[in-house]
Amino acid sequence: ADGDTGAESIEDVVTDMVSSNIMAIFEQNPELHSSVRFKLLKEADSVVEDLGEVLAGAWTKPATNEQITFLDEYIALVKNLFDVAVATYD
């Protein structure tokens, strides 16, 4: 059900999602210069940090299904921004 929580904290969910999206960008753009990769990793860390601040009270609590759905959509938008940024580097 929607209110169900899993074992993973919101922090774990966010970190996993951001990591897998960054890895996907690297796989989709194997020619990316290492300096761009480094910038992307720094930006990804900032995204995680910012979400950690915004969600401070809930950050270490188990994520509900609704929260996971929201985070998935939010991080997909972030990935789109990263994709656009990467395309402009090409």
PDB file as gemmi writes it, atoms N, CA and C in Angstrom:
CRYST1    1.000    1.000    1.000  90.00  90.00  90.00 P 1                      
ATOM      1  N   ALA A   1       0.845  -1.201   0.000  1.00  0.00           N  
ATOM      2  CA  ALA A   1       0.000   0.000   0.000  1.00  0.00           C  
ATOM      3  C   ALA A   1       0.878   1.247   0.000  1.00  0.00           C  
ATOM      4  N   ASP A   2       0.266   2.386  -0.276  1.00  0.00           N  
ATOM      5  CA  ASP A   2       1.024   3.625  -0.397  1.00  0.00           C  
ATOM      6  C   ASP A   2       1.818   4.003   0.837  1.00  0.00           C  
ATOM      7  N   GLY A   3       1.238   3.825   2.016  1.00  0.00           N  
ATOM      8  CA  GLY A   3       1.914   4.245   3.240  1.00  0.00           C  
ATOM      9  C   GLY A   3       2.993   3.290   3.710  1.00  0.00           C  
ATOM     10  N   ASP A   4       3.128   2.158   3.041  1.00  0.00           N  
ATOM     11  CA  ASP A   4       4.128   1.162   3.451  1.00  0.00           C  
ATOM     12  C   ASP A   4       5.532   1.730   3.377  1.00  0.00           C  
ATOM     13  N   THR A   5       6.353   1.317   4.321  1.00  0.00           N  
ATOM     14  CA  THR A   5       7.753   1.731   4.265  1.00  0.00           C  
ATOM     15  C   THR A   5       8.623   0.504   4.061  1.00  0.00           C  
ATOM     16  N   GLY A   6       9.725   0.722   3.370  1.00  0.00           N  
ATOM     17  CA  GLY A   6      10.702  -0.343   3.193  1.00  0.00           C  
ATOM     18  C   GLY A   6      11.776  -0.212   4.249  1.00  0.00           C  
ATOM     19  N   ALA A   7      12.850  -0.942   4.065  1.00  0.00           N  
ATOM     20  CA  ALA A   7      13.948  -0.903   5.028  1.00  0.00           C  
ATOM     21  C   ALA A   7      14.870   0.287   4.769  1.00  0.00           C  
ATOM     22  N   GLU A   8      14.841   0.798   3.533  1.00  0.00           N  
ATOM     23  CA  GLU A   8      15.789   1.859   3.153  1.00  0.00           C  
ATOM     24  C   GLU A   8      15.346   3.228   3.646  1.00  0.00           C  
ATOM     25  N   SER A   9      16.304   3.994   4.146  1.00  0.00           N  
ATOM     26  CA  SER A   9      16.009   5.377   4.528  1.00  0.00           C  
ATOM     27  C   SER A   9      15.896   6.228   3.265  1.00  0.00           C  
ATOM     28  N   ILE A  10      15.327   7.415   3.435  1.00  0.00           N  
ATOM     29  CA  ILE A  10      15.239   8.350   2.307  1.00  0.00           C  
ATOM     30  C   ILE A  10      16.642   8.658   1.789  1.00  0.00           C  
ATOM     31  N   GLU A  11      17.583   8.826   2.706  1.00  0.00           N  
ATOM     32  CA  GLU A  11      18.974   9.089   2.306  1.00  0.00           C  
ATOM     33  C   GLU A  11      19.503   7.984   1.393  1.00  0.00           C  
ATOM     34  N   ASP A  12      19.258   6.716   1.772  1.00  0.00           N  
ATOM     35  CA  ASP A  12      19.712   5.579   0.956  1.00  0.00           C  
ATOM     36  C   ASP A  12      19.069   5.607  -0.427  1.00  0.00           C  
ATOM     37  N   VAL A  13      17.756   5.853  -0.443  1.00  0.00           N  
ATOM     38  CA  VAL A  13      17.017   5.873  -1.710  1.00  0.00           C  
ATOM     39  C   VAL A  13      17.572   6.958  -2.634  1.00  0.00           C  
ATOM     40  N   VAL A  14      17.741   8.175  -2.084  1.00  0.00           N  
ATOM     41  CA  VAL A  14      18.248   9.297  -2.883  1.00  0.00           C  
ATOM     42  C   VAL A  14      19.648   8.996  -3.403  1.00  0.00           C  
ATOM     43  N   THR A  15      20.515   8.523  -2.515  1.00  0.00           N  
ATOM     44  CA  THR A  15      21.902   8.240  -2.896  1.00  0.00           C  
ATOM     45  C   THR A  15      21.957   7.194  -4.007  1.00  0.00           C  
ATOM     46  N   ASP A  16      21.163   6.119  -3.862  1.00  0.00           N  
ATOM     47  CA  ASP A  16      21.128   5.064  -4.884  1.00  0.00           C  
ATOM     48  C   ASP A  16      20.626   5.594  -6.222  1.00  0.00           C  
ATOM     49  N   MET A  17      19.531   6.367  -6.175  1.00  0.00           N  
ATOM     50  CA  MET A  17      18.947   6.882  -7.420  1.00  0.00           C  
ATOM     51  C   MET A  17      19.902   7.831  -8.136  1.00  0.00           C  
ATOM     52  N   VAL A  18      20.500   8.739  -7.372  1.00  0.00           N  
ATOM     53  CA  VAL A  18      21.415   9.705  -7.981  1.00  0.00           C  
ATOM     54  C   VAL A  18      22.620   8.977  -8.572  1.00  0.00           C  
ATOM     55  N   SER A  19      23.165   8.020  -7.822  1.00  0.00           N  
ATOM     56  CA  SER A  19      24.321   7.251  -8.312  1.00  0.00           C  
ATOM     57  C   SER A  19      23.995   6.527  -9.607  1.00  0.00           C  
ATOM     58  N   SER A  20      22.850   5.838  -9.639  1.00  0.00           N  
ATOM     59  CA  SER A  20      22.539   5.063 -10.843  1.00  0.00           C  
ATOM     60  C   SER A  20      22.272   5.980 -12.031  1.00  0.00           C  
ATOM     61  N   ASN A  21      21.692   7.161 -11.779  1.00  0.00           N  
ATOM     62  CA  ASN A  21      21.477   8.115 -12.876  1.00  0.00           C  
ATOM     63  C   ASN A  21      22.786   8.682 -13.400  1.00  0.00           C  
ATOM     64  N   ILE A  22      23.722   8.970 -12.519  1.00  0.00           N  
ATOM     65  CA  ILE A  22      25.035   9.475 -12.947  1.00  0.00           C  
ATOM     66  C   ILE A  22      25.759   8.395 -13.758  1.00  0.00           C  
ATOM     67  N   MET A  23      25.699   7.154 -13.276  1.00  0.00           N  
ATOM     68  CA  MET A  23      26.328   6.049 -14.010  1.00  0.00           C  
ATOM     69  C   MET A  23      25.703   5.917 -15.399  1.00  0.00           C  
ATOM     70  N   ALA A  24      24.386   6.089 -15.483  1.00  0.00           N  
ATOM     71  CA  ALA A  24      23.699   6.006 -16.777  1.00  0.00           C  
ATOM     72  C   ALA A  24      24.201   7.099 -17.722  1.00  0.00           C  
ATOM     73  N   ILE A  25      24.374   8.308 -17.190  1.00  0.00           N  
ATOM     74  CA  ILE A  25      24.886   9.410 -18.025  1.00  0.00           C  
ATOM     75  C   ILE A  25      26.282   9.069 -18.545  1.00  0.00           C  
ATOM     76  N   PHE A  26      27.127   8.530 -17.674  1.00  0.00           N  
ATOM     77  CA  PHE A  26      28.488   8.161 -18.088  1.00  0.00           C  
ATOM     78  C   PHE A  26      28.454   7.071 -19.157  1.00  0.00           C  
ATOM     79  N   GLU A  27      27.543   6.088 -18.995  1.00  0.00           N  
ATOM     80  CA  GLU A  27      27.445   5.006 -19.979  1.00  0.00           C  
ATOM     81  C   GLU A  27      26.919   5.524 -21.313  1.00  0.00           C  
ATOM     82  N   GLN A  28      25.974   6.480 -21.255  1.00  0.00           N  
ATOM     83  CA  GLN A  28      25.399   7.032 -22.481  1.00  0.00           C  
ATOM     84  C   GLN A  28      26.375   7.967 -23.196  1.00  0.00           C  
ATOM     85  N   ASN A  29      27.370   8.459 -22.462  1.00  0.00           N  
ATOM     86  CA  ASN A  29      28.326   9.424 -23.020  1.00  0.00           C  
ATOM     87  C   ASN A  29      29.760   8.996 -22.721  1.00  0.00           C  
ATOM     88  N   PRO A  30      30.190   7.870 -23.305  1.00  0.00           N  
ATOM     89  CA  PRO A  30      31.512   7.335 -22.956  1.00  0.00           C  
ATOM     90  C   PRO A  30      32.656   8.284 -23.304  1.00  0.00           C  
ATOM     91  N   GLU A  31      32.397   9.231 -24.216  1.00  0.00           N  
ATOM     92  CA  GLU A  31      33.465  10.138 -24.656  1.00  0.00           C  
ATOM     93  C   GLU A  31      33.618  11.346 -23.729  1.00  0.00           C  
ATOM     94  N   LEU A  32      32.798  11.425 -22.680  1.00  0.00           N  
ATOM     95  CA  LEU A  32      32.848  12.584 -21.772  1.00  0.00           C  
ATOM     96  C   LEU A  32      34.236  12.782 -21.193  1.00  0.00           C  
ATOM     97  N   HIS A  33      34.700  13.998 -21.250  1.00  0.00           N  
ATOM     98  CA  HIS A  33      36.013  14.338 -20.689  1.00  0.00           C  
ATOM     99  C   HIS A  33      35.983  14.155 -19.174  1.00  0.00           C  
ATOM    100  N   SER A  34      37.106  13.745 -18.616  1.00  0.00           N  
ATOM    101  CA  SER A  34      37.148  13.481 -17.174  1.00  0.00           C  
ATOM    102  C   SER A  34      36.806  14.718 -16.344  1.00  0.00           C  
ATOM    103  N   SER A  35      37.130  15.903 -16.858  1.00  0.00           N  
ATOM    104  CA  SER A  35      36.799  17.119 -16.102  1.00  0.00           C  
ATOM    105  C   SER A  35      35.284  17.321 -16.031  1.00  0.00           C  
ATOM    106  N   VAL A  36      34.580  16.951 -17.107  1.00  0.00           N  
ATOM    107  CA  VAL A  36      33.119  17.048 -17.115  1.00  0.00           C  
ATOM    108  C   VAL A  36      32.531  15.995 -16.180  1.00  0.00           C  
ATOM    109  N   ARG A  37      33.101  14.798 -16.213  1.00  0.00           N  
ATOM    110  CA  ARG A  37      32.649  13.742 -15.290  1.00  0.00           C  
ATOM    111  C   ARG A  37      32.793  14.200 -13.844  1.00  0.00           C  
ATOM    112  N   PHE A  38      33.937  14.805 -13.549  1.00  0.00           N  
ATOM    113  CA  PHE A  38      34.198  15.274 -12.191  1.00  0.00           C  
ATOM    114  C   PHE A  38      33.177  16.338 -11.782  1.00  0.00           C  
ATOM    115  N   LYS A  39      32.895  17.280 -12.708  1.00  0.00           N  
ATOM    116  CA  LYS A  39      31.894  18.320 -12.438  1.00  0.00           C  
ATOM    117  C   LYS A  39      30.532  17.699 -12.159  1.00  0.00           C  
ATOM    118  N   LEU A  40      30.165  16.712 -12.980  1.00  0.00           N  
ATOM    119  CA  LEU A  40      28.874  16.045 -12.790  1.00  0.00           C  
ATOM    120  C   LEU A  40      28.795  15.373 -11.425  1.00  0.00           C  
ATOM    121  N   LEU A  41      29.875  14.710 -11.025  1.00  0.00           N  
ATOM    122  CA  LEU A  41      29.889  14.051  -9.714  1.00  0.00           C  
ATOM    123  C   LEU A  41      29.732  15.074  -8.598  1.00  0.00           C  
ATOM    124  N   LYS A  42      30.409  16.218  -8.743  1.00  0.00           N  
ATOM    125  CA  LYS A  42      30.277  17.275  -7.732  1.00  0.00           C  
ATOM    126  C   LYS A  42      28.849  17.809  -7.683  1.00  0.00           C  
ATOM    127  N   GLU A  43      28.252  18.008  -8.855  1.00  0.00           N  
ATOM    128  CA  GLU A  43      26.864  18.483  -8.909  1.00  0.00           C  
ATOM    129  C   GLU A  43      25.916  17.462  -8.289  1.00  0.00           C  
ATOM    130  N   ALA A  44      26.163  16.180  -8.576  1.00  0.00           N  
ATOM    131  CA  ALA A  44      25.320  15.122  -8.016  1.00  0.00           C  
ATOM    132  C   ALA A  44      25.407  15.125  -6.490  1.00  0.00           C  
ATOM    133  N   ASP A  45      26.614  15.303  -5.967  1.00  0.00           N  
ATOM    134  CA  ASP A  45      26.784  15.404  -4.514  1.00  0.00           C  
ATOM    135  C   ASP A  45      25.990  16.577  -3.958  1.00  0.00           C  
ATOM    136  N   SER A  46      26.006  17.701  -4.678  1.00  0.00           N  
ATOM    137  CA  SER A  46      25.249  18.881  -4.239  1.00  0.00           C  
ATOM    138  C   SER A  46      23.753  18.602  -4.205  1.00  0.00           C  
ATOM    139  N   VAL A  47      23.261  17.880  -5.217  1.00  0.00           N  
ATOM    140  CA  VAL A  47      21.838  17.529  -5.265  1.00  0.00           C  
ATOM    141  C   VAL A  47      21.473  16.716  -4.026  1.00  0.00           C  
ATOM    142  N   VAL A  48      22.311  15.727  -3.704  1.00  0.00           N  
ATOM    143  CA  VAL A  48      22.054  14.887  -2.534  1.00  0.00           C  
ATOM    144  C   VAL A  48      22.101  15.732  -1.256  1.00  0.00           C  
ATOM    145  N   GLU A  49      23.103  16.604  -1.154  1.00  0.00           N  
ATOM    146  CA  GLU A  49      23.223  17.474   0.029  1.00  0.00           C  
ATOM    147  C   GLU A  49      22.020  18.394   0.173  1.00  0.00           C  
ATOM    148  N   ASP A  50      21.599  19.008  -0.940  1.00  0.00           N  
ATOM    149  CA  ASP A  50      20.450  19.916  -0.899  1.00  0.00           C  
ATOM    150  C   ASP A  50      19.189  19.182  -0.468  1.00  0.00           C  
ATOM    151  N   LEU A  51      18.973  18.009  -1.039  1.00  0.00           N  
ATOM    152  CA  LEU A  51      17.804  17.226  -0.637  1.00  0.00           C  
ATOM    153  C   LEU A  51      17.897  16.856   0.838  1.00  0.00           C  
ATOM    154  N   GLY A  52      19.108  16.548   1.295  1.00  0.00           N  
ATOM    155  CA  GLY A  52      19.307  16.226   2.706  1.00  0.00           C  
ATOM    156  C   GLY A  52      18.901  17.371   3.611  1.00  0.00           C  
ATOM    157  N   GLU A  53      19.200  18.598   3.180  1.00  0.00           N  
ATOM    158  CA  GLU A  53      18.820  19.777   3.975  1.00  0.00           C  
ATOM    159  C   GLU A  53      17.313  19.994   3.940  1.00  0.00           C  
ATOM    160  N   VAL A  54      16.730  19.892   2.750  1.00  0.00           N  
ATOM    161  CA  VAL A  54      15.290  20.116   2.598  1.00  0.00           C  
ATOM    162  C   VAL A  54      14.496  19.059   3.368  1.00  0.00           C  
ATOM    163  N   LEU A  55      14.973  17.833   3.323  1.00  0.00           N  
ATOM    164  CA  LEU A  55      14.241  16.720   3.948  1.00  0.00           C  
ATOM    165  C   LEU A  55      14.834  16.327   5.298  1.00  0.00           C  
ATOM    166  N   ALA A  56      15.483  17.280   5.943  1.00  0.00           N  
ATOM    167  CA  ALA A  56      16.251  16.991   7.163  1.00  0.00           C  
ATOM    168  C   ALA A  56      15.514  16.096   8.155  1.00  0.00           C  
ATOM    169  N   GLY A  57      14.265  16.432   8.448  1.00  0.00           N  
ATOM    170  CA  GLY A  57      13.523  15.670   9.446  1.00  0.00           C  
ATOM    171  C   GLY A  57      13.262  14.230   9.042  1.00  0.00           C  
ATOM    172  N   ALA A  58      13.135  14.000   7.740  1.00  0.00           N  
ATOM    173  CA  ALA A  58      12.772  12.672   7.245  1.00  0.00           C  
ATOM    174  C   ALA A  58      13.966  11.891   6.704  1.00  0.00           C  
ATOM    175  N   TRP A  59      15.110  12.553   6.559  1.00  0.00           N  
ATOM    176  CA  TRP A  59      16.273  12.029   5.842  1.00  0.00           C  
ATOM    177  C   TRP A  59      16.674  10.621   6.264  1.00  0.00           C  
ATOM    178  N   THR A  60      16.674  10.358   7.564  1.00  0.00           N  
ATOM    179  CA  THR A  60      17.152   9.055   8.054  1.00  0.00           C  
ATOM    180  C   THR A  60      16.010   8.079   8.314  1.00  0.00           C  
ATOM    181  N   LYS A  61      14.778   8.515   8.070  1.00  0.00           N  
ATOM    182  CA  LYS A  61      13.619   7.642   8.304  1.00  0.00           C  
ATOM    183  C   LYS A  61      13.378   6.747   7.092  1.00  0.00           C  
ATOM    184  N   PRO A  62      12.721   5.598   7.315  1.00  0.00           N  
ATOM    185  CA  PRO A  62      12.397   4.725   6.173  1.00  0.00           C  
ATOM    186  C   PRO A  62      11.500   5.451   5.170  1.00  0.00           C  
ATOM    187  N   ALA A  63      11.775   5.241   3.897  1.00  0.00           N  
ATOM    188  CA  ALA A  63      11.009   5.899   2.833  1.00  0.00           C  
ATOM    189  C   ALA A  63       9.701   5.161   2.578  1.00  0.00           C  
ATOM    190  N   THR A  64       8.612   5.920   2.431  1.00  0.00           N  
ATOM    191  CA  THR A  64       7.331   5.315   2.048  1.00  0.00           C  
ATOM    192  C   THR A  64       7.299   5.158   0.529  1.00  0.00           C  
ATOM    193  N   ASN A  65       6.324   4.378   0.056  1.00  0.00           N  
ATOM    194  CA  ASN A  65       6.195   4.189  -1.394  1.00  0.00           C  
ATOM    195  C   ASN A  65       5.939   5.508  -2.117  1.00  0.00           C  
ATOM    196  N   GLU A  66       5.097   6.388  -1.506  1.00  0.00           N  
ATOM    197  CA  GLU A  66       4.834   7.687  -2.150  1.00  0.00           C  
ATOM    198  C   GLU A  66       6.108   8.510  -2.240  1.00  0.00           C  
ATOM    199  N   GLN A  67       6.884   8.484  -1.168  1.00  0.00           N  
ATOM    200  CA  GLN A  67       8.134   9.254  -1.166  1.00  0.00           C  
ATOM    201  C   GLN A  67       9.091   8.734  -2.234  1.00  0.00           C  
ATOM    202  N   ILE A  68       9.169   7.419  -2.356  1.00  0.00           N  
ATOM    203  CA  ILE A  68      10.058   6.823  -3.362  1.00  0.00           C  
ATOM    204  C   ILE A  68       9.602   7.229  -4.765  1.00  0.00           C  
ATOM    205  N   THR A  69       8.290   7.208  -5.002  1.00  0.00           N  
ATOM    206  CA  THR A  69       7.753   7.621  -6.301  1.00  0.00           C  
ATOM    207  C   THR A  69       8.100   9.075  -6.581  1.00  0.00           C  
ATOM    208  N   PHE A  70       7.892   9.941  -5.584  1.00  0.00           N  
ATOM    209  CA  PHE A  70       8.212  11.363  -5.748  1.00  0.00           C  
ATOM    210  C   PHE A  70       9.703  11.557  -6.033  1.00  0.00           C  
ATOM    211  N   LEU A  71      10.546  10.905  -5.235  1.00  0.00           N  
ATOM    212  CA  LEU A  71      11.997  11.059  -5.391  1.00  0.00           C  
ATOM    213  C   LEU A  71      12.445  10.567  -6.760  1.00  0.00           C  
ATOM    214  N   ASP A  72      11.836   9.481  -7.217  1.00  0.00           N  
ATOM    215  CA  ASP A  72      12.160   8.925  -8.532  1.00  0.00           C  
ATOM    216  C   ASP A  72      11.869   9.958  -9.621  1.00  0.00           C  
ATOM    217  N   GLU A  73      10.698  10.605  -9.535  1.00  0.00           N  
ATOM    218  CA  GLU A  73      10.323  11.615 -10.528  1.00  0.00           C  
ATOM    219  C   GLU A  73      11.230  12.840 -10.425  1.00  0.00           C  
ATOM    220  N   TYR A  74      11.508  13.263  -9.204  1.00  0.00           N  
ATOM    221  CA  TYR A  74      12.353  14.443  -8.984  1.00  0.00           C  
ATOM    222  C   TYR A  74      13.757  14.207  -9.546  1.00  0.00           C  
ATOM    223  N   ILE A  75      14.318  13.047  -9.235  1.00  0.00           N  
ATOM    224  CA  ILE A  75      15.690  12.755  -9.671  1.00  0.00           C  
ATOM    225  C   ILE A  75      15.735  12.527 -11.184  1.00  0.00           C  
ATOM    226  N   ALA A  76      14.634  12.044 -11.764  1.00  0.00           N  
ATOM    227  CA  ALA A  76      14.562  11.931 -13.227  1.00  0.00           C  
ATOM    228  C   ALA A  76      14.636  13.323 -13.868  1.00  0.00           C  
ATOM    229  N   LEU A  77      13.990  14.313 -13.234  1.00  0.00           N  
ATOM    230  CA  LEU A  77      14.079  15.697 -13.735  1.00  0.00           C  
ATOM    231  C   LEU A  77      15.506  16.219 -13.628  1.00  0.00           C  
ATOM    232  N   VAL A  78      16.155  15.919 -12.511  1.00  0.00           N  
ATOM    233  CA  VAL A  78      17.549  16.332 -12.325  1.00  0.00           C  
ATOM    234  C   VAL A  78      18.415  15.693 -13.405  1.00  0.00           C  
ATOM    235  N   LYS A  79      18.177  14.404 -13.685  1.00  0.00           N  
ATOM    236  CA  LYS A  79      18.956  13.724 -14.723  1.00  0.00           C  
ATOM    237  C   LYS A  79      18.745  14.406 -16.079  1.00  0.00           C  
ATOM    238  N   ASN A  80      17.505  14.819 -16.363  1.00  0.00           N  
ATOM    239  CA  ASN A  80      17.247  15.534 -17.619  1.00  0.00           C  
ATOM    240  C   ASN A  80      18.077  16.805 -17.708  1.00  0.00           C  
ATOM    241  N   LEU A  81      18.166  17.535 -16.598  1.00  0.00           N  
ATOM    242  CA  LEU A  81      18.990  18.750 -16.580  1.00  0.00           C  
ATOM    243  C   LEU A  81      20.449  18.405 -16.853  1.00  0.00           C  
ATOM    244  N   PHE A  82      20.923  17.329 -16.231  1.00  0.00           N  
ATOM    245  CA  PHE A  82      22.302  16.889 -16.444  1.00  0.00           C  
ATOM    246  C   PHE A  82      22.515  16.478 -17.899  1.00  0.00           C  
ATOM    247  N   ASP A  83      21.523  15.770 -18.477  1.00  0.00           N  
ATOM    248  CA  ASP A  83      21.620  15.355 -19.885  1.00  0.00           C  
ATOM    249  C   ASP A  83      21.754  16.568 -20.804  1.00  0.00           C  
ATOM    250  N   VAL A  84      20.945  17.599 -20.530  1.00  0.00           N  
ATOM    251  CA  VAL A  84      20.998  18.823 -21.330  1.00  0.00           C  
ATOM    252  C   VAL A  84      22.371  19.475 -21.183  1.00  0.00           C  
ATOM    253  N   ALA A  85      22.866  19.532 -19.959  1.00  0.00           N  
ATOM    254  CA  ALA A  85      24.181  20.131 -19.708  1.00  0.00           C  
ATOM    255  C   ALA A  85      25.274  19.359 -20.441  1.00  0.00           C  
ATOM    256  N   VAL A  86      25.195  18.037 -20.400  1.00  0.00           N  
ATOM    257  CA  VAL A  86      26.191  17.198 -21.071  1.00  0.00           C  
ATOM    258  C   VAL A  86      26.125  17.422 -22.578  1.00  0.00           C  
ATOM    259  N   ALA A  87      24.924  17.540 -23.125  1.00  0.00           N  
ATOM    260  CA  ALA A  87      24.755  17.754 -24.566  1.00  0.00           C  
ATOM    261  C   ALA A  87      25.407  19.066 -25.004  1.00  0.00           C  
ATOM    262  N   THR A  88      25.380  20.077 -24.133  1.00  0.00           N  
ATOM    263  CA  THR A  88      25.989  21.353 -24.504  1.00  0.00           C  
ATOM    264  C   THR A  88      27.513  21.279 -24.466  1.00  0.00           C  
ATOM    265  N   TYR A  89      28.056  20.312 -23.744  1.00  0.00           N  
ATOM    266  CA  TYR A  89      29.516  20.132 -23.723  1.00  0.00           C  
ATOM    267  C   TYR A  89      30.023  19.465 -24.996  1.00  0.00           C  
ATOM    268  N   ASP A  90      29.141  18.694 -25.643  1.00  0.00           N  
ATOM    269  CA  ASP A  90      29.564  17.919 -26.830  1.00  0.00           C  
ATOM    270  C   ASP A  90      30.062  18.796 -27.968  1.00  0.00           C  
TER     271      ASP A  90                                                      
END                                                                             
